Amino acid sequence: MEKETYTCEHCGAEADMTLDGFENVEDVIKRKKKLICQHCGKEVSWTNQEDLKAIRGAMEAEKNAYQAYARAAKMTKNPRGKEMFQQLSEFEVNHYTKLKDLLKSLQEKGEWILYAGTSLKKKKIPLKVATPPKGQEQLTDMDALKIGIREEKKAEATYRAMAGLAKDPRGKDMYKRLAEEEALHEKILNDQYYSLHNTGVWSWGD
């Protein structure tokens, strides 16, 4: 298998993107920095190659997210929790699909796509008469919420960094919208966590 190489525009040094020389794309996104040539120390332009790598990484994160929410929806016995986790799972599936469309468009036409955003559709769900037990079921639900909060926070930070690195206005706008939606998911999960922790009752579906 051939290694992906990158040539520094300043000194002409060539490096394997996944090994030595230039920073790993994922690290660049996390640190919100451009690629740095370790031979001459100058910044190297963010190119289409890095855009594609970043999108693939985001797609993998979205795939893990929708699978995790789908599992949580199956595990919880509370209808409100089940509905919320299912909607979040479907939401992340949509993110994955849009990123896949973007990847295809960039690969085939070199064009960024427009993203109008996605909305959650809250349903009115009757509250169970009996208070959920403070046993294993609640612990499992709260664990799922905590994991979701952590991952949504990470996803928001990633998309904001990608928005800062993207050069195309449509790319910047898409990543900003994705970041805002992940921030909304984090707020929803936080609200449910505190409601469940303080009252033992899901507030989703009120």
Contacts in CASP RR format, 6 or more apart in sequence:
PFRMAT RR
TARGET T0000
AUTHOR 0000-0000-0000
METHOD contacts of the structure
MODEL  1
MEKETYTCEHCGAEADMTLDGFENVEDVIKRKKKLICQHCGKEVSWTNQE
DLKAIRGAMEAEKNAYQAYARAAKMTKNPRGKEMFQQLSEFEVNHYTKLK
DLLKSLQEKGEWILYAGTSLKKKKIPLKVATPPKGQEQLTDMDALKIGIR
EEKKAEATYRAMAGLAKDPRGKDMYKRLAEEEALHEKILNDQYYSLHNTG
VWSWGD
3 16 0 8 1.000
3 17 0 8 1.000
3 18 0 8 1.000
3 19 0 8 1.000
4 16 0 8 1.000
4 17 0 8 1.000
4 18 0 8 1.000
4 49 0 8 1.000
5 14 0 8 1.000
5 15 0 8 1.000
5 16 0 8 1.000
5 17 0 8 1.000
6 14 0 8 1.000
6 15 0 8 1.000
6 17 0 8 1.000
6 22 0 8 1.000
6 35 0 8 1.000
6 44 0 8 1.000
6 49 0 8 1.000
7 13 0 8 1.000
7 14 0 8 1.000
8 14 0 8 1.000
8 15 0 8 1.000
8 22 0 8 1.000
8 37 0 8 1.000
8 39 0 8 1.000
8 40 0 8 1.000
8 42 0 8 1.000
8 44 0 8 1.000
9 44 0 8 1.000
9 45 0 8 1.000
10 37 0 8 1.000
10 40 0 8 1.000
10 42 0 8 1.000
10 44 0 8 1.000
11 37 0 8 1.000
11 39 0 8 1.000
11 40 0 8 1.000
11 42 0 8 1.000
13 21 0 8 1.000
13 37 0 8 1.000
13 39 0 8 1.000
13 40 0 8 1.000
15 21 0 8 1.000
15 22 0 8 1.000
15 37 0 8 1.000
15 38 0 8 1.000
15 39 0 8 1.000
17 24 0 8 1.000
17 25 0 8 1.000
17 49 0 8 1.000
17 53 0 8 1.000
18 24 0 8 1.000
20 38 0 8 1.000
21 37 0 8 1.000
21 38 0 8 1.000
21 39 0 8 1.000
22 35 0 8 1.000
22 36 0 8 1.000
22 37 0 8 1.000
22 38 0 8 1.000
22 44 0 8 1.000
23 33 0 8 1.000
23 35 0 8 1.000
23 36 0 8 1.000
25 50 0 8 1.000
25 53 0 8 1.000
25 54 0 8 1.000
26 53 0 8 1.000
26 54 0 8 1.000
26 57 0 8 1.000
28 34 0 8 1.000
28 35 0 8 1.000
28 46 0 8 1.000
28 50 0 8 1.000
28 165 0 8 1.000
29 54 0 8 1.000
29 158 0 8 1.000
29 161 0 8 1.000
29 162 0 8 1.000
29 165 0 8 1.000
30 157 0 8 1.000
30 158 0 8 1.000
30 161 0 8 1.000
32 161 0 8 1.000
32 164 0 8 1.000
32 165 0 8 1.000
34 43 0 8 1.000
34 44 0 8 1.000
34 45 0 8 1.000
34 46 0 8 1.000
34 165 0 8 1.000
35 43 0 8 1.000
35 44 0 8 1.000
35 45 0 8 1.000
35 46 0 8 1.000
35 50 0 8 1.000
36 42 0 8 1.000
36 43 0 8 1.000
36 44 0 8 1.000
37 43 0 8 1.000
37 44 0 8 1.000
46 165 0 8 1.000
46 167 0 8 1.000
48 106 0 8 1.000
48 110 0 8 1.000
50 165 0 8 1.000
51 106 0 8 1.000
51 166 0 8 1.000
52 103 0 8 1.000
52 106 0 8 1.000
52 107 0 8 1.000
54 162 0 8 1.000
54 165 0 8 1.000
55 99 0 8 1.000
55 102 0 8 1.000
55 103 0 8 1.000
55 106 0 8 1.000
56 103 0 8 1.000
58 99 0 8 1.000
58 158 0 8 1.000
58 159 0 8 1.000
58 162 0 8 1.000
59 96 0 8 1.000
59 99 0 8 1.000
59 100 0 8 1.000
59 103 0 8 1.000
61 151 0 8 1.000
61 154 0 8 1.000
61 155 0 8 1.000
61 158 0 8 1.000
62 92 0 8 1.000
62 93 0 8 1.000
62 95 0 8 1.000
62 96 0 8 1.000
62 99 0 8 1.000
62 155 0 8 1.000
63 96 0 8 1.000
64 151 0 8 1.000
65 88 0 8 1.000
65 89 0 8 1.000
65 92 0 8 1.000
65 95 0 8 1.000
65 148 0 8 1.000
65 151 0 8 1.000
65 155 0 8 1.000
66 88 0 8 1.000
66 89 0 8 1.000
66 90 0 8 1.000
66 91 0 8 1.000
66 92 0 8 1.000
66 93 0 8 1.000
66 96 0 8 1.000
67 89 0 8 1.000
68 144 0 8 1.000
68 147 0 8 1.000
68 148 0 8 1.000
68 151 0 8 1.000
69 85 0 8 1.000
69 86 0 8 1.000
69 88 0 8 1.000
69 89 0 8 1.000
69 92 0 8 1.000
69 148 0 8 1.000
70 85 0 8 1.000
70 86 0 8 1.000
70 89 0 8 1.000
72 85 0 8 1.000
72 141 0 8 1.000
72 144 0 8 1.000
73 81 0 8 1.000
73 82 0 8 1.000
73 85 0 8 1.000
73 86 0 8 1.000
73 89 0 8 1.000
75 140 0 8 1.000
75 141 0 8 1.000
75 144 0 8 1.000
76 82 0 8 1.000
76 85 0 8 1.000
76 137 0 8 1.000
76 140 0 8 1.000
76 141 0 8 1.000
76 144 0 8 1.000
77 137 0 8 1.000
78 128 0 8 1.000
78 132 0 8 1.000
78 137 0 8 1.000
78 141 0 8 1.000
78 202 0 8 1.000
79 125 0 8 1.000
79 126 0 8 1.000
79 128 0 8 1.000
80 125 0 8 1.000
80 127 0 8 1.000
80 202 0 8 1.000
80 203 0 8 1.000
80 204 0 8 1.000
80 205 0 8 1.000
81 141 0 8 1.000
81 192 0 8 1.000
81 202 0 8 1.000
81 204 0 8 1.000
83 123 0 8 1.000
83 125 0 8 1.000
83 204 0 8 1.000
83 205 0 8 1.000
84 188 0 8 1.000
84 192 0 8 1.000
84 202 0 8 1.000
84 204 0 8 1.000
84 205 0 8 1.000
85 144 0 8 1.000
87 120 0 8 1.000
87 121 0 8 1.000
87 122 0 8 1.000
88 120 0 8 1.000
88 185 0 8 1.000
88 188 0 8 1.000
91 118 0 8 1.000
91 120 0 8 1.000
91 181 0 8 1.000
91 185 0 8 1.000
94 118 0 8 1.000
95 118 0 8 1.000
95 178 0 8 1.000
95 181 0 8 1.000
98 113 0 8 1.000
98 115 0 8 1.000
98 174 0 8 1.000
101 113 0 8 1.000
102 112 0 8 1.000
102 113 0 8 1.000
102 115 0 8 1.000
102 174 0 8 1.000
105 111 0 8 1.000
105 112 0 8 1.000
105 113 0 8 1.000
106 112 0 8 1.000
112 166 0 8 1.000
112 168 0 8 1.000
112 170 0 8 1.000
112 171 0 8 1.000
112 174 0 8 1.000
113 170 0 8 1.000
113 174 0 8 1.000
114 170 0 8 1.000
114 173 0 8 1.000
114 174 0 8 1.000
115 170 0 8 1.000
115 173 0 8 1.000
115 174 0 8 1.000
115 177 0 8 1.000
115 178 0 8 1.000
117 177 0 8 1.000
117 181 0 8 1.000
118 181 0 8 1.000
120 184 0 8 1.000
120 188 0 8 1.000
122 204 0 8 1.000
122 205 0 8 1.000
123 205 0 8 1.000
124 205 0 8 1.000
124 206 0 8 1.000
125 204 0 8 1.000
125 205 0 8 1.000
127 201 0 8 1.000
127 206 0 8 1.000
131 200 0 8 1.000
131 201 0 8 1.000
132 138 0 8 1.000
132 196 0 8 1.000
132 200 0 8 1.000
132 201 0 8 1.000
132 202 0 8 1.000
134 200 0 8 1.000
138 196 0 8 1.000
138 200 0 8 1.000
141 196 0 8 1.000
142 193 0 8 1.000
142 196 0 8 1.000
142 197 0 8 1.000
145 189 0 8 1.000
145 192 0 8 1.000
145 193 0 8 1.000
145 196 0 8 1.000
146 193 0 8 1.000
148 185 0 8 1.000
148 186 0 8 1.000
148 189 0 8 1.000
149 186 0 8 1.000
149 189 0 8 1.000
149 190 0 8 1.000
149 193 0 8 1.000
152 182 0 8 1.000
152 183 0 8 1.000
152 185 0 8 1.000
152 186 0 8 1.000
152 189 0 8 1.000
153 182 0 8 1.000
153 186 0 8 1.000
155 178 0 8 1.000
155 179 0 8 1.000
155 182 0 8 1.000
156 179 0 8 1.000
156 182 0 8 1.000
156 183 0 8 1.000
156 186 0 8 1.000
157 179 0 8 1.000
159 175 0 8 1.000
159 176 0 8 1.000
159 178 0 8 1.000
159 179 0 8 1.000
159 182 0 8 1.000
160 175 0 8 1.000
160 176 0 8 1.000
160 179 0 8 1.000
162 175 0 8 1.000
163 171 0 8 1.000
163 172 0 8 1.000
163 175 0 8 1.000
163 176 0 8 1.000
163 179 0 8 1.000
164 172 0 8 1.000
164 175 0 8 1.000
166 172 0 8 1.000
166 175 0 8 1.000
188 204 0 8 1.000
191 203 0 8 1.000
191 204 0 8 1.000
192 202 0 8 1.000
192 203 0 8 1.000
192 204 0 8 1.000
195 201 0 8 1.000
195 202 0 8 1.000
195 203 0 8 1.000
196 202 0 8 1.000
END
